[in-house]
Amino acid sequence: MIKISTKDIFAQSLKKLSNKKSFKKISVKDIVNDCGLSKTSFYNHFRDKYDLIAWIYSTDAEKIMRKVDYKNYVWKNTLADWIIYSIENKNFLKNLILNTSGQDSFINYVANVNIKIMSDYIKRSQKIENLPTDIEISVKVYCYGTVCTLCEMILKDFPIPTEDFIKFLENALPEPLKKFLYLS
């Protein structure tokens, strides 16, 4: 039997609640009431509900990006995993996209997490401390572009076939990044 963490319990509760009402209207009290844990427990793990969504996304993103290190797992597989994740969590993600803004914007947060994860992966694989400027800019352009495009696709309920969308995202990968993400 797998023991579920307290953080995961809060995450499941938030996802469940976000299928019923706007993220703006979900309070920490709603989350703790839904899952049967205390506010104290919540605040022992998270600063607020935005910290919880940051943890959810970071944890899920790290699981997907960690696979890039596996042999025979090419960038196209990563893109497919992102699309599957987005489809499986469509209502939750749609709620976050539509109901967060400013410094708490989910889109901004997702882009920054993706930039960090991709940058860290390249630095780790190349055993370097800092990315060259051209690679750093390529990572940012690709991450901002793919995140905004993916958010648009989520909001439109994926109007094009998944395979076509994966191909578009794969073709959009800047040439300087291919040598890092398609290791042979």
C-alpha positions in Angstrom: 0.0 0.0 0.0 1.3 3.4 -1.0 1.2 6.1 1.7 0.0 9.4 0.3 1.8 12.5 1.6 0.0 15.4 3.3 1.0 17.7 0.5 -0.6 15.2 -2.0 -3.8 15.2 0.0 -4.1 19.0 -0.2 -3.3 18.8 -3.9 -6.0 16.3 -4.6 -8.4 18.4 -2.6 -7.6 21.5 -4.6 -7.9 19.7 -7.9 -11.3 18.3 -6.9 -12.6 21.7 -5.7 -11.4 23.4 -8.9 -13.7 21.1 -10.9 -16.6 22.6 -9.0 -15.8 26.3 -8.6 -13.5 29.1 -9.7 -10.0 29.1 -8.2 -10.5 32.6 -7.0 -13.4 31.4 -4.9 -11.6 28.5 -3.3 -10.2 29.3 0.1 -7.7 27.5 2.3 -10.7 26.7 4.6 -12.5 25.0 1.7 -9.4 22.9 0.9 -8.9 21.8 4.5 -12.6 21.1 5.0 -12.7 19.0 1.9 -9.8 16.8 2.8 -10.4 16.7 6.6 -7.1 18.2 7.6 -6.4 21.3 9.7 -5.5 24.8 8.6 -2.4 24.4 10.8 -1.4 21.4 8.8 -1.9 23.3 5.6 0.2 26.2 6.8 2.9 23.8 7.9 3.3 22.9 4.3 2.3 25.9 2.2 2.1 29.7 2.6 -1.2 30.0 0.7 -3.2 28.3 -2.1 -0.8 29.8 -4.7 2.1 28.1 -3.0 0.1 24.9 -3.2 -0.5 25.2 -7.0 3.2 26.0 -7.4 4.0 22.8 -5.6 1.6 20.8 -7.6 2.9 22.0 -10.9 6.6 21.9 -9.9 6.2 18.3 -8.7 4.4 17.2 -11.8 6.8 19.0 -14.1 9.8 17.6 -12.5 8.4 14.0 -12.9 7.9 14.6 -16.6 11.3 16.4 -17.2 13.3 13.8 -15.2 12.5 11.2 -17.8 14.6 13.1 -20.4 17.6 11.5 -18.7 16.4 8.0 -19.6 17.9 6.2 -22.6 15.6 6.2 -25.7 13.3 8.8 -24.2 13.4 11.6 -26.7 12.0 15.1 -26.5 9.0 14.1 -28.5 8.1 11.8 -25.6 8.4 14.7 -23.1 6.0 16.7 -25.3 3.5 13.8 -25.4 3.7 13.5 -21.6 2.9 17.2 -21.3 -0.1 16.9 -23.6 -1.4 13.9 -21.7 -0.9 15.7 -18.4 -2.7 18.7 -19.8 -5.6 16.7 -21.0 -5.9 14.7 -17.8 -5.8 17.9 -15.7 -7.6 20.1 -18.2 -10.4 21.4 -15.9 -7.9 22.2 -13.1 -5.4 23.9 -15.5 -8.2 25.8 -17.3 -9.4 27.1 -13.9 -5.9 28.3 -13.0 -5.3 29.9 -16.4 -8.5 31.8 -16.2 -8.5 32.7 -12.5 -4.9 33.8 -11.7 -3.1 36.9 -12.8 -0.4 39.3 -12.0 2.4 38.0 -9.8 0.2 34.9 -9.1 -0.3 34.2 -12.8 -0.3 30.5 -13.4 1.0 31.1 -17.0 4.0 33.1 -15.8 4.7 30.6 -13.0 4.6 27.6 -15.4 6.9 29.3 -17.9 9.5 30.1 -15.2 9.3 26.6 -13.8 9.8 25.1 -17.3 12.8 27.5 -17.9 14.4 26.5 -14.7 13.9 22.7 -15.3 15.1 22.8 -18.9 18.1 25.1 -18.0 19.0 22.8 -15.0 18.8 19.7 -17.3 21.1 21.3 -19.9 23.6 22.4 -17.2 23.6 19.0 -15.6 23.9 17.1 -18.9 26.8 19.4 -20.0 28.4 19.6 -16.6 28.4 23.4 -16.7 27.6 26.1 -14.1 26.0 28.7 -16.4 24.3 28.5 -19.8 25.8 30.4 -22.7 23.6 33.5 -23.5 22.3 32.1 -26.8 21.2 28.8 -25.1 19.6 30.7 -22.2 17.6 32.9 -24.6 16.6 29.9 -26.7 15.3 28.2 -23.6 13.3 31.2 -22.6 11.8 31.8 -26.1 10.9 28.1 -26.4 9.4 27.8 -22.9 7.4 31.0 -23.1 6.1 30.1 -26.5 5.1 26.6 -25.7 3.5 27.5 -22.4 1.4 30.2 -24.0 0.4 27.9 -26.9 -0.4 25.0 -24.6 -2.6 27.3 -22.4 -4.4 28.4 -25.5 -5.0 24.8 -26.5 -6.3 23.9 -23.0 -8.7 26.8 -23.2 -9.9 25.7 -26.6 -10.3 22.1 -25.5 -7.5 20.9 -27.9 -9.0 21.7 -31.3 -6.3 19.8 -33.2 -5.2 16.2 -32.9 -2.7 15.5 -30.1 -0.1 14.0 -32.6 -0.3 17.2 -34.7 0.2 19.4 -31.7 3.2 17.4 -30.5 4.7 17.7 -34.0 4.2 21.5 -33.9 5.9 21.8 -30.5 8.7 19.6 -31.6 9.3 21.6 -34.8 9.3 24.8 -32.8 12.3 23.6 -30.7 15.1 26.1 -31.5 18.1 24.5 -33.3 20.6 25.3 -30.6 18.6 23.2 -28.1 18.2 20.1 -30.2 21.7 18.9 -29.4 20.9 18.9 -25.7 17.4 17.5 -25.8 18.0 14.9 -28.5 21.1 13.1 -27.1 22.1 10.0 -29.0 
